[in-house]
Amino acid sequence: MISVPDESPRIIFEAGVIYITDRGYLDFERLYALDQAGGFFVTRAKRNLDARRLYSALVERGQRPDL
């Protein structure tokens, strides 16, 4: 586990791994790189985040969407 923000650029993202990030160091370029590498992330959004849904995925009958 790397907990120091200065060390995070040295992380080599791995596919299938879930990374937990601190919202104080939210970096969308790094999250995009993580996504492109096949990893997943969990973070709390900052209060001033202006999030917008770009698209919705279809869900099977009987399933509930996450958002």
C-alpha positions in Angstrom: 0.0 0.0 0.0 1.3 3.4 -0.9 -0.2 6.2 1.2 2.1 9.1 0.3 0.8 11.2 -2.7 4.3 11.8 -3.9 4.8 8.1 -4.4 1.6 7.6 -6.5 3.2 8.3 -9.9 5.4 5.3 -9.4 2.4 2.9 -9.2 2.1 0.6 -12.2 -1.6 -0.1 -12.5 -2.7 -3.7 -12.9 -5.8 -5.0 -14.6 -8.5 -6.3 -12.2 -7.1 -4.5 -9.1 -9.3 -2.2 -7.1 -7.5 1.0 -6.0 -8.8 3.2 -3.1 -7.9 6.9 -3.5 -8.2 9.8 -1.2 -10.4 12.6 -2.4 -7.8 15.1 -1.3 -5.5 13.9 -4.0 -8.1 13.4 -6.7 -6.4 13.4 -10.1 -8.6 12.6 -13.1 -5.7 12.0 -15.5 -4.4 9.3 -13.1 -7.9 7.8 -12.7 -8.3 7.7 -16.5 -4.9 5.9 -16.8 -6.0 3.5 -14.2 -9.2 2.8 -16.1 -7.3 2.3 -19.4 -5.1 -0.2 -17.7 -8.1 -2.3 -16.7 -8.1 -1.3 -13.0 -10.9 -0.1 -10.8 -11.0 2.7 -8.3 -13.1 3.8 -5.3 -13.0 7.4 -4.0 -15.3 9.9 -2.3 -16.2 12.9 -4.4 -15.3 16.4 -3.3 -18.3 18.5 -2.4 -17.7 20.9 -5.3 -17.5 18.1 -7.9 -19.8 18.8 -10.8 -20.4 15.3 -12.0 -22.5 14.6 -15.1 -23.6 11.3 -16.6 -22.3 10.9 -20.1 -24.2 7.8 -21.0 -26.2 5.0 -19.4 -25.6 1.3 -19.9 -28.5 -1.0 -20.5 -29.5 -3.3 -17.6 -31.2 -6.6 -17.8 -34.8 -6.9 -16.6 -34.9 -7.2 -12.8 -31.5 -5.5 -12.3 -31.1 -2.0 -10.8 -28.6 0.5 -12.3 -25.9 1.8 -9.9 -26.8 5.5 -10.6 
